[in-house]
């Protein structure tokens, strides 16, 4: 477009230049005729003006056409660019929408998986709840059955403990259960109902301690008034049975103290054990008469329940183990001393044998060196003589 405009301008410039040259030429050729010259000049000027007007009109039309063409072209380019931009933007929006759709699909898929997990968890919790309630119902039913059985056993026990012989057997069984739990073995750690050496009294159990010491235990315990206390309805009856029961306990402590359960001649220790075969009874005594345990200790009597008996047996077992370990340690030390003596003798024998081996080594070195060379010298001389005399060896 610019090239065409420049060509038009050059054309006009050339045309004007040519016109001027013609005009000058005509002036020079027709100097004599001023009128003709004036007319020619006038015509030339008019023609020039017309041509200039025509050129102006053409230039105007050319510039108008160029402007319209440029505007049209710019408009087309703008529309194309706008269309391209719109298409690109549409594609970008479509891609964004597609990516957002994929993201939403992934989110929905994750939510679906999480919902499935939650559903499985809820189902699992529901199953566990059913199992737990089922187990709880079974446990409740079992507890009801056990309560009924315990009530039945309690009634039977109340009837059985109404006699002193039954109470003694029950106490022995409870004591034996504790002994088994503590790992005690009859005939090794304790003796049952062993007669004393200087008395006819028979302790229910005798525990064997280190250094031939012994400790006796009695399991017979009065509980008639305690059972009456439990079965009484009124407070006055409870108070009467309680006082009588505590009195029975103190009398039992004195009775045991008067027996020969503590007998230095029989290697017994200075205390005797009285076993109370029920923790509830033991706690009742401590609660209702807080001085009774101290009074019993002053009389060298130890009141113990199943739990405290287990603790006492654990101490006895530890004392026995410590004594056996000490005894075994002494034996080990004696064996170590004997081993040390034998080790010294072994080292002496090894030293003597080493010296003898060294002497034999020296003798052997003498045989393979000095003695061997001494034997080889005569043979070498004989070989030299045979060579000098050109003598042949026998058999050659």
C-alpha positions as CSV (number, residue, x, y, z in Angstrom):
1,X,0.0,0.0,0.0
2,X,2.8,2.4,0.9
3,X,4.7,1.4,-2.3
4,X,1.7,2.4,-4.5
5,X,1.4,5.7,-2.8
6,X,5.1,6.5,-3.3
7,X,4.7,5.6,-7.0
8,X,1.8,8.1,-7.4
9,X,3.8,10.8,-5.8
10,X,6.8,10.1,-8.0
11,X,4.5,10.2,-11.0
12,X,3.1,13.7,-10.1
13,X,6.6,15.0,-9.4
14,X,7.8,13.8,-12.8
15,X,4.8,15.2,-14.5
16,X,5.4,18.6,-12.9
17,X,9.0,18.6,-13.8
18,X,8.3,17.7,-17.4
19,X,5.7,20.5,-17.6
20,X,8.1,23.0,-16.3
21,X,10.8,21.9,-18.7
22,X,8.4,22.2,-21.6
23,X,7.3,25.6,-20.5
24,X,10.9,26.8,-20.3
25,X,11.6,25.3,-23.7
26,X,8.6,27.1,-25.2
27,X,9.7,30.4,-23.7
28,X,13.1,30.1,-25.2
29,X,11.6,29.1,-28.6
30,X,9.0,31.9,-28.7
31,X,10.6,34.8,-27.0
32,X,9.3,37.1,-29.6
33,X,5.7,36.5,-29.0
34,X,4.8,37.7,-25.5
35,X,1.2,37.2,-26.1
36,X,1.6,33.7,-27.3
37,X,3.8,33.2,-24.3
38,X,1.3,34.7,-22.0
39,X,-1.5,32.6,-23.5
40,X,0.7,29.6,-23.3
41,X,1.6,30.4,-19.8
42,X,-2.0,31.0,-19.0
43,X,-3.0,27.8,-20.6
44,X,-0.1,26.0,-19.0
45,X,-1.1,27.4,-15.6
46,X,-4.7,26.4,-16.2
47,X,-3.7,23.0,-17.4
48,X,-1.4,22.8,-14.5
49,X,-4.1,23.7,-12.1
50,X,-6.5,21.2,-13.7
51,X,-3.9,18.5,-13.6
52,X,-3.1,19.5,-10.0
53,X,-6.8,19.3,-9.2
54,X,-7.0,16.0,-11.0
55,X,-3.9,14.7,-9.2
56,X,-5.3,16.0,-5.9
57,X,-8.6,14.2,-6.7
58,X,-6.7,11.0,-7.6
59,X,-4.6,11.3,-4.5
60,X,-7.7,11.9,-2.4
61,X,-9.4,8.9,-3.9
62,X,-6.2,6.8,-3.6
63,X,-5.7,7.8,0.0
64,X,-9.4,7.1,0.7
65,X,-9.2,3.8,-1.0
66,X,-6.0,3.0,0.9
67,X,-7.6,4.0,4.2
68,X,-10.7,1.9,3.5
69,X,-8.5,-1.0,2.4
70,X,-6.3,-0.6,5.5
71,X,-9.4,-0.3,7.7
72,X,-11.0,-3.3,6.1
73,X,-7.8,-5.3,6.4
74,X,-7.3,-4.2,10.0
75,X,-10.9,-5.1,10.7
76,X,-10.5,-8.6,9.1
77,X,-7.3,-9.1,11.0
78,X,-8.9,-7.9,14.1
79,X,-11.9,-10.3,13.5
80,X,-9.5,-13.1,12.8
81,X,-7.5,-12.3,15.9
82,X,-10.6,-12.0,18.0
83,X,-11.9,-15.3,16.6
84,X,-8.6,-17.0,17.2
85,X,-8.5,-15.5,20.7
86,X,-12.0,-16.6,21.3
87,X,-11.3,-20.1,20.0
88,X,-8.1,-20.3,22.1
89,X,-10.0,-19.0,25.2
90,X,-12.8,-21.5,24.5
91,X,-10.3,-24.3,24.2
92,X,-8.6,-23.2,27.4
93,X,-12.0,-22.9,29.2
94,X,-12.9,-26.4,27.8
95,X,-9.6,-27.8,29.1
96,X,-10.2,-26.1,32.5
97,X,-13.7,-27.5,32.6
98,X,-12.4,-30.9,31.6
99,X,-9.7,-30.8,34.3
100,X,-12.2,-29.6,36.9
101,X,-14.6,-32.4,35.8
102,X,-11.7,-34.9,36.3
103,X,-11.0,-33.4,39.7
104,X,-14.6,-33.6,40.6
105,X,-14.8,-37.2,39.4
106,X,-11.7,-38.0,41.5
107,X,-13.2,-36.3,44.5
108,X,-16.5,-38.1,44.0
109,X,-14.6,-41.4,43.7
110,X,-12.6,-40.7,46.8
111,X,-15.8,-39.8,48.7
112,X,-17.3,-43.0,47.4
113,X,-14.4,-45.1,48.7
114,X,-14.6,-43.3,52.0
115,X,-18.3,-43.9,52.2
116,X,-17.7,-47.5,51.5
117,X,-15.1,-47.6,54.3
118,X,-17.5,-45.9,56.7
119,X,-20.2,-48.3,55.7
120,X,-17.9,-51.3,56.3
121,X,-16.8,-49.7,59.6
122,X,-20.4,-49.2,60.7
123,X,-21.2,-52.7,59.7
124,X,-18.2,-54.0,61.7
125,X,-19.2,-51.9,64.7
126,X,-22.7,-53.2,64.4
127,X,-21.4,-56.8,64.3
128,X,-19.1,-56.2,67.2
129,X,-22.0,-54.6,69.1
130,X,-24.1,-57.7,68.5
131,X,-21.3,-59.9,69.6
132,X,-20.6,-57.7,72.6
133,X,-24.2,-57.7,73.6
134,X,-24.4,-61.4,73.0
135,X,-21.3,-62.0,75.2
136,X,-22.6,-59.5,77.7
137,X,-25.9,-61.4,77.9
138,X,-23.9,-64.7,78.3
139,X,-21.8,-63.1,81.0
140,X,-24.8,-61.8,82.8
141,X,-26.4,-65.2,82.6
142,X,-23.2,-66.7,83.8
143,X,-23.0,-64.3,86.7
144,X,-26.6,-65.1,87.6
145,X,-25.8,-68.8,87.6
146,X,-22.6,-68.2,89.6
147,X,-24.5,-66.1,92.1
148,X,-27.1,-68.9,92.5
149,X,-24.3,-71.5,92.8
150,X,-22.5,-69.2,95.3
151,X,-25.6,-68.8,97.4
152,X,-26.2,-72.5,97.3
153,X,-22.5,-73.1,98.3
154,X,-22.8,-70.5,101.1
155,X,-25.8,-72.2,102.5
156,X,-24.1,-75.6,102.3
157,X,-21.0,-74.1,103.9
158,X,-23.1,-72.6,106.7
159,X,-24.6,-76.0,107.4
160,X,-21.2,-77.7,107.1
161,X,-19.4,-75.2,109.4
162,X,-21.9,-75.7,112.1
163,X,-19.7,-78.5,113.5
164,X,-16.2,-78.0,114.8
165,X,-14.8,-81.0,112.9
166,X,-16.1,-79.7,109.5
167,X,-14.6,-76.3,110.3
168,X,-11.3,-77.9,111.0
169,X,-11.3,-79.8,107.7
170,X,-12.4,-76.6,105.8
171,X,-9.5,-74.7,107.4
172,X,-7.0,-77.5,106.4
173,X,-8.2,-77.5,102.8
174,X,-7.8,-73.7,102.6
175,X,-4.3,-73.9,104.1
176,X,-3.3,-76.6,101.6
177,X,-4.5,-74.5,98.7
178,X,-2.3,-71.6,99.9
179,X,0.6,-74.0,100.3
180,X,0.3,-75.4,96.8
181,X,0.1,-71.8,95.5
182,X,3.4,-71.0,97.3
183,X,5.1,-74.1,95.9
184,X,5.4,-76.0,99.1
185,X,5.5,-79.8,99.0
186,X,4.4,-82.0,101.8
187,X,7.3,-84.0,103.3
188,X,9.9,-81.6,101.9
189,X,8.8,-78.1,103.0
190,X,6.1,-79.0,105.6
191,X,4.7,-81.8,107.6
192,X,1.0,-82.2,108.3
193,X,-0.3,-83.1,111.8
194,X,3.0,-84.3,113.1
195,X,3.2,-85.3,116.8
196,X,5.6,-83.3,119.0
197,X,8.6,-85.0,120.6
198,X,7.8,-84.0,124.2
199,X,4.0,-83.5,124.0
200,X,0.9,-85.1,122.8
201,X,-0.4,-81.9,121.2
202,X,-0.6,-82.1,117.4
203,X,-0.2,-78.9,115.4
204,X,-2.0,-79.0,112.1
205,X,1.0,-78.0,110.0
206,X,4.8,-77.8,110.8
207,X,7.0,-75.9,108.4
208,X,10.6,-77.0,108.0
209,X,13.1,-74.1,108.2
210,X,16.9,-74.1,107.7
211,X,19.2,-75.4,110.3
212,X,16.6,-77.9,111.5
213,X,14.3,-75.1,112.8
214,X,10.5,-75.5,112.7
215,X,7.4,-73.3,113.0
216,X,3.9,-74.7,113.8
217,X,0.5,-73.6,112.5
218,X,-3.0,-74.2,113.9
219,X,-5.9,-73.9,111.5
220,X,-8.8,-74.6,114.0
221,X,-10.6,-71.3,114.5
222,X,-14.0,-70.5,116.2
223,X,-16.5,-68.9,113.8
224,X,-19.9,-69.9,115.3
225,X,-20.6,-66.5,116.8
226,X,-19.4,-64.9,113.5
227,X,-22.0,-66.9,111.6
228,X,-24.5,-65.9,114.2
229,X,-23.5,-62.2,113.6
230,X,-24.1,-62.6,109.8
231,X,-27.5,-64.3,110.2
232,X,-28.8,-62.0,113.0
233,X,-31.5,-59.5,112.0
234,X,-31.5,-56.9,114.8
235,X,-28.6,-54.6,115.8
236,X,-28.7,-55.9,119.4
237,X,-28.2,-59.4,118.2
238,X,-25.4,-58.3,116.0
239,X,-23.7,-56.5,118.8
240,X,-24.0,-59.6,121.1
241,X,-22.6,-62.0,118.5
242,X,-19.8,-59.6,117.7
243,X,-18.6,-59.2,121.3
244,X,-18.8,-63.0,121.8
245,X,-16.9,-63.7,118.6
246,X,-14.1,-61.3,119.6
247,X,-14.0,-62.9,123.0
248,X,-13.7,-66.3,121.3
249,X,-10.8,-65.1,119.2
250,X,-8.9,-63.9,122.3
251,X,-9.6,-67.2,124.1
252,X,-8.2,-69.0,121.0
253,X,-5.0,-67.0,121.2
254,X,-4.5,-67.9,124.8
255,X,-5.3,-71.5,124.2
256,X,-2.7,-71.8,121.4
257,X,-0.2,-69.9,123.6
258,X,-0.7,-72.5,126.4
259,X,0.0,-75.4,124.1
260,X,3.5,-76.6,123.4
261,X,3.6,-75.3,119.8
262,X,6.6,-73.2,120.9
263,X,9.1,-75.8,122.1
264,X,12.9,-75.0,122.0
265,X,13.6,-78.6,122.7
266,X,11.9,-79.5,119.4
267,X,13.8,-76.7,117.5
268,X,10.7,-74.6,117.1
269,X,10.9,-70.8,116.6
270,X,9.5,-68.4,119.2
271,X,6.2,-67.8,117.3
272,X,3.2,-69.9,116.3
273,X,0.8,-69.2,113.4
274,X,-3.0,-69.3,113.8
275,X,-4.6,-69.5,110.4
276,X,-8.0,-67.7,109.8
277,X,-9.3,-69.4,106.6
278,X,-11.3,-66.4,105.4
279,X,-10.2,-62.8,104.4
280,X,-13.6,-61.4,105.4
281,X,-13.3,-62.8,108.9
282,X,-9.7,-61.5,109.2
283,X,-10.7,-58.0,108.1
284,X,-13.7,-58.1,110.5
285,X,-11.4,-58.8,113.4
286,X,-9.0,-56.0,112.5
287,X,-11.9,-53.6,112.1
288,X,-13.8,-54.4,115.2
289,X,-10.8,-54.8,117.6
290,X,-7.7,-53.0,116.4
291,X,-5.6,-54.1,119.4
292,X,-6.1,-57.8,119.0
293,X,-3.2,-58.3,116.5
294,X,-0.7,-56.5,118.8
295,X,-2.0,-58.5,121.8
296,X,-1.5,-61.7,119.9
297,X,2.0,-60.8,118.9
298,X,2.8,-60.1,122.6
299,X,1.8,-63.6,123.2
300,X,4.0,-64.8,120.3
301,X,0.9,-65.7,118.2
302,X,0.6,-64.6,114.6
303,X,-2.9,-64.3,113.2
304,X,-2.9,-64.6,109.4
305,X,-5.4,-64.8,106.6
306,X,-4.9,-66.7,103.3
307,X,-3.1,-63.6,101.8
308,X,-0.9,-63.0,104.8
309,X,-0.1,-66.7,105.0
310,X,1.0,-66.6,101.4
311,X,3.4,-63.7,102.3
312,X,4.8,-65.6,105.3
313,X,5.3,-68.7,103.2
314,X,7.1,-66.6,100.6
315,X,9.5,-65.3,103.2
316,X,10.1,-68.8,104.5
317,X,10.7,-70.0,101.0
318,X,13.2,-67.2,100.4
319,X,15.0,-68.0,103.6
320,X,15.3,-71.6,102.6
321,X,16.6,-70.7,99.2
322,X,19.1,-68.3,100.7
323,X,20.3,-70.9,103.2
324,X,20.6,-73.5,100.4
325,X,22.5,-71.0,98.3
326,X,24.9,-70.2,101.1
327,X,25.4,-73.9,101.8
328,X,25.9,-74.6,98.1
329,X,28.3,-71.6,97.8
330,X,30.4,-73.1,100.6
331,X,30.5,-76.4,98.7
332,X,31.4,-74.6,95.5
333,X,34.2,-72.7,97.3
334,X,35.6,-76.0,98.7
335,X,35.5,-77.5,95.2
336,X,37.2,-74.5,93.8
337,X,40.0,-74.9,96.4
338,X,40.4,-78.5,95.5
339,X,40.4,-77.6,91.8
340,X,43.2,-75.0,92.5
341,X,45.3,-77.7,94.1
342,X,44.9,-80.1,91.3
343,X,45.5,-77.3,88.8
344,X,48.9,-76.5,90.5
345,X,49.8,-80.2,90.2
346,X,48.7,-80.2,86.6
347,X,50.9,-77.2,85.8
348,X,53.9,-78.8,87.5
349,X,53.5,-82.0,85.4
350,X,53.1,-79.9,82.3
351,X,56.4,-78.0,83.1
352,X,58.3,-81.3,83.6
353,X,56.9,-82.7,80.4
354,X,57.8,-79.5,78.6
355,X,61.4,-79.7,79.8
356,X,61.6,-83.4,78.7
357,X,60.2,-82.5,75.3
358,X,62.8,-79.7,75.0
359,X,65.6,-82.2,75.9
360,X,64.3,-84.7,73.4
361,X,64.2,-81.9,70.8
362,X,67.9,-81.0,71.4
363,X,68.9,-84.7,71.1
364,X,66.9,-85.0,67.9
365,X,68.6,-81.9,66.5
366,X,72.0,-83.4,67.4
367,X,71.1,-86.6,65.6
368,X,70.0,-85.0,62.4
369,X,73.0,-82.6,62.3
370,X,76.2,-83.5,64.1
371,X,75.8,-87.3,64.1
372,X,74.6,-87.4,60.5
373,X,77.6,-85.4,59.3
374,X,80.0,-87.6,61.3
375,X,78.5,-90.7,59.6
376,X,78.6,-89.1,56.1
377,X,82.3,-88.1,56.2
378,X,83.7,-91.7,56.0
379,X,81.3,-92.5,53.1
380,X,82.5,-89.4,51.3
381,X,86.2,-90.4,51.7
382,X,85.4,-93.9,50.4
383,X,83.7,-92.4,47.4
384,X,86.7,-90.2,46.7
385,X,89.1,-93.2,46.9
386,X,86.9,-95.2,44.5
387,X,86.9,-92.4,42.1
388,X,90.7,-91.9,42.3
389,X,91.4,-95.6,41.8
390,X,88.8,-96.0,39.2
391,X,87.2,-98.8,41.1
392,X,83.8,-100.0,40.2
393,X,81.1,-100.4,42.7
394,X,79.9,-104.0,43.4
395,X,77.4,-105.0,40.8
396,X,78.6,-102.6,38.2
